[in-house]
Amino acid sequence: MANDKVKNMLDTMSRNGWRVTEQRKTLAGIFANYDGYLSPKDVYDQMVVHYPSVSFDTVYRNLRMLSEMGVLEHFYFMEGGLKFRENCISHHHHHLICVNCEKTLPFEYCPMEQNVNLPGNYKVLRHRFEVYGLCEECQLQ
């Protein structure tokens, strides 16, 4: 399963004109083998083990670009800052995210499917919608 995830990520990179380097294979593997959120520092700490000369800026730039091309999703946690995870590309959905333990649950309801009255004359190309709160377990603590 993780190998399929890595292959899908690398295929997306290639379709977007990226060279598939060993570093990018390692980066894809980090996310394919982790079921949760990673900060840029978390990813850098894992990358530097394999590539001691890699810079934090290079890792961060790759994370942002992978997010822009849809390989990764990024979320902003008030306490934890910007974090990334593998994109759930199976179908369109949104997320409930626990701000304490970062447990994430998908939900199928999309507010944009309603007749949303947006200001201006925008053509919506894509959107994101996350709900942050406390999961049941964290509420009991």
DSSP file (Angstrom, degrees, kcal/mol; ACC not computed):
  #  RESIDUE AA STRUCTURE BP1 BP2  ACC     N-H-->O    O-->H-N    N-H-->O    O-->H-N    TCO  KAPPA ALPHA  PHI   PSI    X-CA   Y-CA   Z-CA
    1    1 A M     >        0   0    0      0, 0.0     4,-2.0     0, 0.0     5,-0.1   0.000 360.0 360.0 360.0 -46.1    0.0    0.0    0.0
    2    2 A A  H  >  +     0   0    0      1,-0.2     4,-2.6     2,-0.2     5,-0.2   0.881 360.0  54.4 -63.1 -36.2    2.8    2.5    0.9
    3    3 A N  H  > S+     0   0    0      1,-0.2     4,-2.6     2,-0.2    -1,-0.2   0.887 106.9  50.8 -64.3 -37.7    4.5    1.6   -2.4
    4    4 A D  H  > S+     0   0    0      2,-0.2     4,-2.6     1,-0.2    -1,-0.2   0.899 110.1  50.2 -63.9 -40.5    1.4    2.5   -4.3
    5    5 A K  H  X S+     0   0    0     -4,-2.0     4,-2.4     2,-0.2    -2,-0.2   0.929 111.4  47.6 -63.4 -45.2    1.2    5.8   -2.5
    6    6 A V  H  X S+     0   0    0     -4,-2.6     4,-2.9     1,-0.2     5,-0.2   0.935 112.0  50.4 -61.4 -45.6    4.8    6.6   -3.3
    7    7 A K  H  X S+     0   0    0     -4,-2.6     4,-2.7     1,-0.2    -2,-0.2   0.918 110.5  49.3 -59.7 -44.5    4.2    5.6   -6.9
    8    8 A N  H  X S+     0   0    0     -4,-2.6     4,-2.0     2,-0.2    -1,-0.2   0.905 112.5  47.9 -61.8 -41.6    1.1    7.9   -7.2
    9    9 A M  H  X S+     0   0    0     -4,-2.4     4,-2.3     2,-0.2    -2,-0.2   0.933 113.6  46.7 -64.3 -45.4    3.0   10.8   -5.6
   10   10 A L  H  X S+     0   0    0     -4,-2.9     4,-2.6     1,-0.2    -2,-0.2   0.880 110.1  53.5 -65.9 -38.0    6.0   10.3   -7.9
   11   11 A D  H  X S+     0   0    0     -4,-2.7     4,-2.6    -5,-0.2    -1,-0.2   0.904 109.2  49.2 -61.5 -41.2    3.7   10.0  -11.0
   12   12 A T  H  X S+     0   0    0     -4,-2.0     4,-1.4     2,-0.2    -2,-0.2   0.911 110.3  50.5 -64.6 -42.3    2.1   13.3  -10.0
   13   13 A M  H  <>S+     0   0    0     -4,-2.3     5,-2.5     1,-0.2     3,-0.4   0.943 111.9  47.8 -58.5 -47.7    5.4   15.0   -9.7
   14   14 A S  H ><5S+     0   0    0     -4,-2.6     3,-1.8     1,-0.2    -2,-0.2   0.902 108.5  53.3 -62.4 -43.1    6.5   13.7  -13.1
   15   15 A R  H 3<5S+     0   0    0     -4,-2.6    -1,-0.2     1,-0.3    -2,-0.2   0.793 106.8  54.7 -61.3 -27.8    3.2   14.8  -14.7
   16   16 A N  T 3<5S-     0   0    0     -4,-1.4    -1,-0.3    -3,-0.4    -2,-0.2   0.270 126.0-101.1 -91.3  11.4    3.9   18.3  -13.3
   17   17 A G  T < 5S+     0   0    0     -3,-1.8     2,-0.3     1,-0.3    -3,-0.2   0.590  74.3 142.4  85.8  11.0    7.4   18.4  -14.9
   18   18 A W      < -     0   0    0     -5,-2.5     2,-0.3    -6,-0.2    -1,-0.3  -0.642  53.3-122.1 -85.5 141.4    9.4   17.5  -11.8
   19   19 A R        -     0   0    0     -2,-0.3     2,-1.1     1,-0.1     5,-0.1  -0.648  25.8-128.4 -72.3 136.7   12.5   15.4  -12.0
   20   20 A V        +     0   0    0     -2,-0.3     2,-0.1     4,-0.1    -1,-0.1  -0.766  39.1 177.8 -93.1  97.6   12.0   12.4   -9.7
   21   21 A T     >  -     0   0    0     -2,-1.1     4,-2.1     1,-0.1     5,-0.2  -0.435  44.9-105.7 -94.2 169.1   15.2   12.4   -7.7
   22   22 A E  H  > S+     0   0    0      1,-0.2     4,-2.4     2,-0.2     5,-0.2   0.886 121.9  54.8 -61.0 -38.8   16.2   10.1   -4.8
   23   23 A Q  H  > S+     0   0    0      1,-0.2     4,-2.4     2,-0.2    -1,-0.2   0.906 108.6  47.3 -62.1 -41.0   15.5   13.0   -2.4
   24   24 A R  H  > S+     0   0    0      2,-0.2     4,-2.5     1,-0.2    -1,-0.2   0.844 109.6  53.6 -71.2 -32.4   12.0   13.3   -3.7
   25   25 A K  H  X S+     0   0    0     -4,-2.1     4,-2.3     2,-0.2    -2,-0.2   0.922 110.7  47.2 -63.2 -43.4   11.4    9.6   -3.5
   26   26 A T  H  X S+     0   0    0     -4,-2.4     4,-2.1     2,-0.2    -2,-0.2   0.917 110.8  51.7 -63.4 -43.3   12.5    9.7    0.1
   27   27 A L  H  X S+     0   0    0     -4,-2.4     4,-1.5     1,-0.2    -2,-0.2   0.922 110.6  47.8 -59.4 -46.2   10.2   12.7    0.7
   28   28 A A  H  X S+     0   0    0     -4,-2.5     4,-2.5     1,-0.2    -1,-0.2   0.899 110.2  53.7 -61.4 -40.6    7.2   10.8   -0.8
   29   29 A G  H  X S+     0   0    0     -4,-2.3     4,-1.7     1,-0.2    -1,-0.2   0.857 101.7  58.5 -63.5 -36.2    8.1    7.8    1.3
   30   30 A I  H  < S+     0   0    0     -4,-2.1    -1,-0.2     1,-0.2    -2,-0.2   0.929 113.6  37.8 -58.9 -45.9    8.0    9.8    4.5
   31   31 A F  H >< S+     0   0    0     -4,-1.5     3,-1.1     1,-0.2    55,-0.3   0.852 112.6  56.4 -76.7 -34.5    4.4   10.8    3.9
   32   32 A A  H 3< S+     0   0    0     -4,-2.5    -1,-0.2     1,-0.2    -2,-0.2   0.803 112.1  43.8 -66.3 -27.7    3.3    7.4    2.4
   33   33 A N  T 3< S+     0   0    0     -4,-1.7     2,-0.4    -5,-0.2    -1,-0.2   0.289 104.4  73.6-100.7   9.6    4.5    5.7    5.6
   34   34 A Y    <   -     0   0    0     -3,-1.1     2,-1.1     2,-0.1    52,-0.3  -0.984  60.8-158.8-129.3 125.6    3.0    8.2    8.1
   35   35 A D        +     0   0    0     -2,-0.4     2,-0.3    50,-0.1    -3,-0.1  -0.655  68.8  34.8-102.3  76.6   -0.7    8.5    8.9
   36   36 A G  S    S-     0   0    0     -2,-1.1    50,-0.3    -5,-0.2     2,-0.3  -0.971  95.2 -45.0 171.5-161.5   -0.9   12.0   10.3
   37   37 A Y        -     0   0    0     -2,-0.3     2,-0.4    48,-0.1    48,-0.2  -0.755  39.9-166.4-102.4 142.7    0.5   15.5   10.0
   38   38 A L  B     -A   84   0A   0     46,-2.9    46,-2.9    -2,-0.3    -7,-0.0  -0.994  14.3-138.1-128.0 133.7    4.2   16.5    9.8
   39   39 A S     >  -     0   0    0     -2,-0.4     4,-2.2    44,-0.2     5,-0.2  -0.448  33.6-106.2 -78.0 161.2    5.6   19.9   10.3
   40   40 A P  H  > S+     0   0    0      0, 0.0     4,-2.6     0, 0.0     5,-0.1   0.874 124.8  52.9 -54.2 -36.1    8.3   21.1    7.9
   41   41 A K  H  > S+     0   0    0      2,-0.2     4,-2.8     1,-0.2     5,-0.2   0.900 105.7  53.0 -66.8 -40.9   10.8   20.6   10.7
   42   42 A D  H  > S+     0   0    0      2,-0.2     4,-1.4     1,-0.2    -1,-0.2   0.930 112.9  44.2 -57.7 -45.7    9.6   17.0   11.2
   43   43 A V  H  X S+     0   0    0     -4,-2.2     4,-2.7     2,-0.2     3,-0.2   0.920 112.7  51.3 -66.6 -44.5   10.2   16.3    7.5
   44   44 A Y  H  X S+     0   0    0     -4,-2.6     4,-2.9     1,-0.2     5,-0.2   0.921 106.3  54.9 -58.3 -44.8   13.5   18.1    7.6
   45   45 A D  H  X S+     0   0    0     -4,-2.8     4,-0.5     1,-0.2    -1,-0.2   0.847 112.9  42.7 -59.9 -34.3   14.7   16.0   10.6
   46   46 A Q  H  X S+     0   0    0     -4,-1.4     4,-0.8    -3,-0.2     3,-0.4   0.869 114.7  49.8 -78.2 -37.6   13.9   12.8    8.7
   47   47 A M  H >X S+     0   0    0     -4,-2.7     4,-2.7     1,-0.2     3,-0.8   0.896 103.2  58.9 -67.2 -40.5   15.4   14.0    5.4
   48   48 A V  H 3< S+     0   0    0     -4,-2.9    -1,-0.2     1,-0.3    -2,-0.2   0.742  96.2  63.9 -66.2 -22.4   18.7   15.2    7.0
   49   49 A V  H 3< S+     0   0    0     -4,-0.5    -1,-0.3    -3,-0.4    -2,-0.2   0.907 115.9  29.6 -63.4 -41.3   19.3   11.6    8.3
   50   50 A H  H << S+     0   0    0     -3,-0.8    -2,-0.2    -4,-0.8    -1,-0.2   0.783 134.8  30.5 -88.0 -30.4   19.5   10.4    4.6
   51   51 A Y    ><  -     0   0    0     -4,-2.7     3,-2.2    -5,-0.1    -1,-0.2  -0.752  65.7-176.6-133.0  83.3   20.8   13.6    3.1
   52   52 A P  T 3  S+     0   0    0      0, 0.0    -1,-0.1     0, 0.0    -4,-0.1   0.733  82.9  53.7 -56.9 -25.0   23.0   15.5    5.6
   53   53 A S  T 3  S+     0   0    0      2,-0.1     2,-0.1    -5,-0.0    -5,-0.1   0.490  79.1 117.1 -91.2  -1.2   23.6   18.5    3.2
   54   54 A V    <   -     0   0    0     -3,-2.2     2,-0.2    -7,-0.1    -3,-0.0  -0.411  59.8-135.7 -67.1 140.4   19.9   19.1    2.5
   55   55 A S     >  -     0   0    0      1,-0.1     4,-2.0    -2,-0.1     5,-0.2  -0.638  13.8-124.2 -96.7 155.5   18.7   22.5    3.6
   56   56 A F  H  > S+     0   0    0     -2,-0.2     4,-2.9     1,-0.2     5,-0.2   0.894 113.0  56.9 -60.9 -40.0   15.6   23.4    5.5
   57   57 A D  H  > S+     0   0    0      1,-0.2     4,-2.7     2,-0.2    -1,-0.2   0.888 105.6  50.1 -59.9 -40.2   14.7   25.8    2.8
   58   58 A T  H  > S+     0   0    0      2,-0.2     4,-2.2     1,-0.2    -1,-0.2   0.928 112.6  46.4 -64.5 -45.0   14.9   23.1    0.1
   59   59 A V  H  X S+     0   0    0     -4,-2.0     4,-2.3     2,-0.2    -2,-0.2   0.943 114.5  47.7 -61.6 -47.6   12.6   20.8    2.2
   60   60 A Y  H  X S+     0   0    0     -4,-2.9     4,-2.4     1,-0.2    -2,-0.2   0.912 111.0  50.5 -61.9 -44.1   10.1   23.6    2.8
   61   61 A R  H  X S+     0   0    0     -4,-2.7     4,-2.3     1,-0.2    -1,-0.2   0.904 111.0  49.3 -61.4 -42.4   10.0   24.7   -0.8
   62   62 A N  H  X S+     0   0    0     -4,-2.2     4,-2.5     2,-0.2    -1,-0.2   0.891 109.5  52.0 -64.3 -39.9    9.4   21.1   -1.9
   63   63 A L  H  X S+     0   0    0     -4,-2.3     4,-1.9     2,-0.2    -2,-0.2   0.928 111.0  47.1 -62.3 -44.8    6.6   20.7    0.6
   64   64 A R  H  X S+     0   0    0     -4,-2.4     4,-2.4     1,-0.2    -2,-0.2   0.919 113.9  47.1 -63.8 -43.1    4.9   23.9   -0.6
   65   65 A M  H  X S+     0   0    0     -4,-2.3     4,-1.8     2,-0.2    -1,-0.2   0.886 110.9  51.4 -67.7 -38.2    5.2   22.9   -4.3
   66   66 A L  H  <>S+     0   0    0     -4,-2.5     5,-2.1     1,-0.2     6,-1.4   0.849 110.6  50.1 -66.1 -33.5    3.9   19.4   -3.5
   67   67 A S  H ><5S+     0   0    0     -4,-1.9     3,-1.1     4,-0.2    -2,-0.2   0.914 108.4  52.0 -68.3 -43.4    0.9   21.0   -1.8
   68   68 A E  H 3<5S+     0   0    0     -4,-2.4    -2,-0.2     1,-0.3    -1,-0.2   0.838 110.3  48.4 -62.6 -33.6    0.3   23.3   -4.7
   69   69 A M  T 3<5S-     0   0    0     -4,-1.8    -1,-0.3    -5,-0.1    -2,-0.2   0.460 119.4-109.8 -89.2   0.6    0.2   20.3   -7.1
   70   70 A G  T < 5S+     0   0    0     -3,-1.1    -3,-0.2    -4,-0.3    -2,-0.1   0.532  88.7 113.3  90.5   6.2   -2.1   18.3   -4.9
   71   71 A V  S   <S+     0   0    0     -5,-2.1    16,-2.3    -6,-0.2     2,-0.3   0.889  84.0  28.1 -74.9 -39.7    0.3   15.6   -3.7
   72   72 A L  E    S-B   86   0A   0     -6,-1.4     2,-0.4    14,-0.2    -2,-0.3  -0.851  72.4-141.2-118.2 155.0    0.1   16.9   -0.1
   73   73 A E  E     -B   85   0A   0     12,-3.0    12,-2.0    -2,-0.3     2,-0.4  -0.890  17.8-150.8-107.4 146.7   -2.5   18.8    1.9
   74   74 A H  E     -B   84   0A   0     -2,-0.4     2,-0.3    10,-0.2    10,-0.2  -0.942  13.2-177.5-120.4 146.7   -1.5   21.6    4.2
   75   75 A F  E     -B   83   0A   0      8,-2.7     8,-2.7    -2,-0.4     2,-0.6  -0.958  20.9-133.9-136.0 151.2   -3.3   22.6    7.4
   76   76 A Y  E     -B   82   0A   0     -2,-0.3     2,-0.5     6,-0.2     6,-0.2  -0.943  16.8-165.5-113.5 118.6   -2.6   25.4    9.9
   77   77 A F  E  >  -B   81   0A   0      4,-2.5     4,-2.5    -2,-0.6    -2,-0.0  -0.866  20.5-137.7-100.4 132.4   -2.8   24.5   13.5
   78   78 A M  T  4 S+     0   0    0     -2,-0.5    -1,-0.1     1,-0.2     4,-0.1   0.894 104.6  28.1 -56.2 -42.6   -2.9   27.5   16.0
   79   79 A E  T  4 S+     0   0    0     20,-0.1    -1,-0.2     1,-0.1    20,-0.0   0.837 130.1  38.2 -87.4 -35.2   -0.4   25.8   18.3
   80   80 A G  T  4 S-     0   0    0      1,-0.3    -2,-0.2    19,-0.1    -1,-0.1   0.487  94.1-145.9-100.2  -3.7    1.5   23.7   15.9
   81   81 A G  E  <  - B   0  77A   0     -4,-2.5    -4,-2.5   -42,-0.1    -1,-0.3  -0.300  56.2  -2.9  72.9-159.4    1.8   26.0   12.9
   82   82 A L  E     + B   0  76A   0     -6,-0.2     2,-0.3    -4,-0.1    -6,-0.2  -0.481  69.8 174.8 -72.4 131.3    1.8   24.7    9.3
   83   83 A K  E     - B   0  75A   0     -8,-2.7    -8,-2.7    -2,-0.2     2,-0.3  -0.957  14.7-149.8-137.4 156.4    1.7   21.0    8.9
   84   84 A F  E     +AB  38  74A   0    -46,-2.9   -46,-2.9    -2,-0.3     2,-0.3  -0.867  13.8 173.8-124.9 155.4    1.4   18.7    5.9
   85   85 A R  E     - B   0  73A   0    -12,-2.0   -12,-3.0    -2,-0.3   -48,-0.1  -0.970  46.0 -74.5-151.6 164.1    0.0   15.2    5.2
   86   86 A E  E     - B   0  72A   0    -52,-0.3   -14,-0.2   -50,-0.3     2,-0.2  -0.331  58.9-106.7 -58.3 139.4   -0.6   13.0    2.2
   87   87 A N        -     0   0    0    -16,-2.3     2,-1.2     1,-0.1    -1,-0.1  -0.487  17.3-135.5 -72.7 135.8   -3.5   14.2    0.1
   88   88 A C        +     0   0    0     -2,-0.2     3,-0.3     1,-0.2     5,-0.2  -0.768  38.1 163.6 -87.5  93.6   -6.8   12.2    0.3
   89   89 A I        +     0   0    0     -2,-1.2    -1,-0.2     1,-0.2     3,-0.1   0.360  42.0  98.8 -99.3   7.0   -7.4   12.2   -3.4
   90   90 A S  S    S-     0   0    0      1,-0.2     2,-0.3    -3,-0.1    -1,-0.2   0.884 100.6 -24.9 -63.8 -37.9  -10.0    9.4   -3.6
   91   91 A H  S    S-     0   0    0     -3,-0.3     2,-0.4     2,-0.0    -1,-0.2  -0.975  80.4 -73.6-165.4 167.4  -12.9   11.9   -3.7
   92   92 A H        +     0   0    0     -2,-0.3     2,-0.3    -3,-0.1    -3,-0.1  -0.550  67.0 131.4 -74.0 124.8  -13.9   15.4   -2.7
   93   93 A H        -     0   0    0     -2,-0.4     2,-0.2    -5,-0.2    15,-0.2  -0.953  41.8-128.8-159.3 175.9  -14.4   15.8    1.1
   94   94 A H  E     -C  107   0B   0     13,-2.3    13,-2.4    -2,-0.3     2,-0.4  -0.690  24.0-114.8-127.3 179.8  -13.5   18.0    4.0
   95   95 A H  E     -Cd 106 130B   0     34,-1.2    36,-2.6    11,-0.2     2,-0.5  -0.929   8.3-153.9-130.9 143.9  -12.1   17.4    7.5
   96   96 A L  E     -Cd 105 131B   0      9,-2.9     9,-2.5    -2,-0.4     2,-0.5  -0.963  30.7-166.8-101.0 127.0  -12.9   17.7   11.1
   97   97 A I  E     -Cd 104 132B   0     34,-3.1    36,-2.3    -2,-0.5     2,-0.5  -0.971  18.5-135.5-126.5 126.2   -9.5   18.1   12.9
   98   98 A C  E  >  - d   0 133B   0      5,-2.6     4,-1.4    -2,-0.5    36,-0.2  -0.661   8.8-154.2 -78.3 125.8   -8.9   17.8   16.7
   99   99 A V  T  4 S+     0   0    0     34,-3.1   -20,-0.1    -2,-0.5    -1,-0.1   0.632  91.0  47.7 -76.0 -12.2   -6.7   20.7   17.8
  100  100 A N  T  4 S+     0   0    0     33,-0.4    -1,-0.1     3,-0.1    34,-0.1   0.921 131.2   9.7 -92.0 -56.6   -5.4   18.6   20.7
  101  101 A C  T  4 S-     0   0    0      2,-0.1    -2,-0.2     0, 0.0     3,-0.1   0.495  91.9-125.9-105.4  -5.5   -4.5   15.2   19.3
  102  102 A E     <  +     0   0    0     -4,-1.4    -3,-0.1     1,-0.2     2,-0.1   0.596  48.6 163.1  68.4  14.4   -4.7   16.0   15.5
  103  103 A K        -     0   0    0     -6,-0.1    -5,-2.6   -67,-0.1     2,-0.4  -0.428  23.6-154.5 -59.0 137.4   -7.1   13.1   14.9
  104  104 A T  E     -C   97   0B   0     -7,-0.2    -7,-0.2    -3,-0.1    -1,-0.0  -0.968  16.2-173.7-125.5 131.6   -8.8   13.8   11.6
  105  105 A L  E     -C   96   0B   0     -9,-2.5    -9,-2.9    -2,-0.4     2,-0.2  -0.985  20.2-134.2-122.3 132.3  -12.2   12.7   10.4
  106  106 A P  E     -C   95   0B   0      0, 0.0     2,-0.4     0, 0.0   -11,-0.2  -0.531  18.0-164.6 -78.3 150.3  -13.4   13.2    6.8
  107  107 A F  E     -C   94   0B   0    -13,-2.4   -13,-2.3    -2,-0.2    -2,-0.0  -0.997  16.5-146.6-135.3 145.6  -17.0   14.5    6.3
  108  108 A E        +     0   0    0     -2,-0.4     2,-0.2   -15,-0.2    -1,-0.1   0.682  66.0 104.2 -85.9 -20.1  -18.8   14.4    3.0
  109  109 A Y        -     0   0    0    -15,-0.1   -15,-0.1     1,-0.0    -2,-0.1  -0.447  52.9-164.1 -66.6 129.6  -20.9   17.6    3.3
  110  110 A C    >   -     0   0    0     -2,-0.2     3,-1.8     1,-0.1     4,-0.4  -0.957  14.6-157.2-118.9 115.5  -19.5   20.4    1.2
  111  111 A P  G >  S+     0   0    0      0, 0.0     3,-1.1     0, 0.0    -1,-0.1   0.761  92.4  65.3 -60.9 -23.8  -20.7   23.9    2.0
  112  112 A M  G 3  S+     0   0    0      1,-0.2     4,-0.3     3,-0.1    -3,-0.0   0.651  87.6  68.8 -75.1 -13.8  -19.7   25.0   -1.5
  113  113 A E  G <  S+     0   0    0     -3,-1.8    -1,-0.2     2,-0.1     2,-0.1   0.657  88.2  80.7 -78.1 -14.3  -22.4   22.7   -2.9
  114  114 A Q  S <  S-     0   0    0     -3,-1.1     2,-2.1    -4,-0.4     0, 0.0  -0.366 109.2 -87.1 -79.9 169.6  -25.0   25.0   -1.5
  115  115 A N        -     0   0    0     -2,-0.1     2,-0.4     2,-0.1    -2,-0.1  -0.552  56.9-169.8 -79.6  80.7  -26.0   28.1   -3.2
  116  116 A V        -     0   0    0     -2,-2.1     2,-1.1    -4,-0.3    -4,-0.0  -0.594  17.3-143.3 -79.7 127.6  -23.2   30.2   -1.6
  117  117 A N        -     0   0    0     -2,-0.4    -1,-0.1     0, 0.0    -2,-0.1  -0.755  26.5-175.5 -93.4  93.7  -23.6   33.9   -2.2
  118  118 A L        -     0   0    0     -2,-1.1     4,-0.1     4,-0.1     2,-0.1  -0.643  26.1-111.1 -91.3 146.8  -19.9   35.1   -2.6
  119  119 A P  S    S+     0   0    0      0, 0.0     3,-0.4     0, 0.0    -1,-0.1  -0.368  79.9  14.3 -71.7 155.2  -19.0   38.7   -3.0
  120  120 A G  S    S-     0   0    0      1,-0.2     2,-0.3    -2,-0.1    -2,-0.1  -0.145 103.0 -68.3  76.0-174.1  -17.6   39.9   -6.3
  121  121 A N  S    S+     0   0    0      2,-0.1     2,-0.2     0, 0.0    -1,-0.2  -0.485  72.2 161.1-114.0  59.5  -17.7   38.1   -9.6
  122  122 A Y        -     0   0    0     -3,-0.4     2,-0.7    -2,-0.3    -4,-0.1  -0.544  36.6-146.6 -85.5 144.5  -15.3   35.2   -8.8
  123  123 A K        -     0   0    0     -2,-0.2     2,-0.4     0, 0.0    -2,-0.1  -0.959  27.1-134.5-103.3 112.7  -15.1   31.9  -10.6
  124  124 A V        +     0   0    0     -2,-0.7     3,-0.1     1,-0.2    -2,-0.0  -0.547  28.9 175.4 -73.3 123.4  -14.2   29.4   -7.9
  125  125 A L        -     0   0    0      1,-0.4     2,-0.3    -2,-0.4    -1,-0.2   0.798  66.5 -19.1 -95.9 -38.4  -11.4   27.1   -9.0
  126  126 A R        -     0   0    0      2,-0.0    -1,-0.4     0, 0.0     2,-0.3  -0.966  62.2-162.7-160.7 165.7  -10.8   25.2   -5.8
  127  127 A H        -     0   0    0     -2,-0.3     2,-0.3    -3,-0.1   -15,-0.0  -0.978   9.0-146.9-152.6 163.6  -11.6   25.5   -2.1
  128  128 A R        +     0   0    0     -2,-0.3     2,-0.3     2,-0.0   -34,-0.1  -0.974  13.1 179.8-132.0 146.4  -10.6   24.2    1.3
  129  129 A F        +     0   0    0     -2,-0.3   -34,-1.2   -36,-0.2     2,-0.4  -0.875   6.2 168.5-151.5 115.3  -12.8   23.8    4.3
  130  130 A E  E     -d   95   0B   0     -2,-0.3     2,-0.5   -36,-0.2   -34,-0.2  -0.958  21.1-150.4-126.3 147.1  -11.7   22.4    7.7
  131  131 A V  E     -d   96   0B   0    -36,-2.6   -34,-3.1    -2,-0.4     2,-0.4  -0.980  14.5-158.3-116.5 123.6  -13.4   22.4   11.0
  132  132 A Y  E     +d   97   0B   0     -2,-0.5     2,-0.2   -36,-0.2   -34,-0.2  -0.844  35.1 112.1-104.0 136.7  -11.2   22.6   14.1
  133  133 A G  E     -d   98   0B   0    -36,-2.3   -34,-3.1    -2,-0.4     2,-0.4  -0.824  64.5 -61.3-167.6-153.9  -12.4   21.4   17.5
  134  134 A L        -     0   0    0     -2,-0.2   -36,-0.1   -36,-0.2   -37,-0.0  -0.973  43.4-132.6-118.8 128.6  -11.9   18.7   20.1
  135  135 A C     >  -     0   0    0     -2,-0.4     4,-1.9     1,-0.1     5,-0.2  -0.200  34.5 -98.1 -69.7 169.6  -12.6   15.0   19.4
  136  136 A E  H  > S+     0   0    0      1,-0.2     4,-1.0     2,-0.2    -1,-0.1   0.901 122.7  50.5 -57.5 -44.3  -14.7   12.9   21.8
  137  137 A E  H >> S+     0   0    0      1,-0.2     3,-0.6     2,-0.2     4,-0.5   0.911 110.7  48.2 -63.1 -42.9  -11.6   11.4   23.6
  138  138 A C  H >4 S+     0   0    0      1,-0.2     3,-0.6     2,-0.2    -1,-0.2   0.800 105.0  59.7 -70.2 -27.7  -10.0   14.8   24.1
  139  139 A Q  H 3< S+     0   0    0     -4,-1.9    -1,-0.2     1,-0.2    -2,-0.2   0.806 103.2  53.4 -67.4 -27.8  -13.2   16.3   25.5
  140  140 A L  H <<        0   0    0     -4,-1.0    -1,-0.2    -3,-0.6    -2,-0.2   0.613 360.0 360.0 -82.7 -13.2  -13.1   13.6   28.3
  141  141 A Q    <<        0   0    0     -3,-0.6    -1,-0.2    -4,-0.5    -2,-0.1   0.477 360.0 360.0 -79.7 360.0   -9.6   14.5   29.4
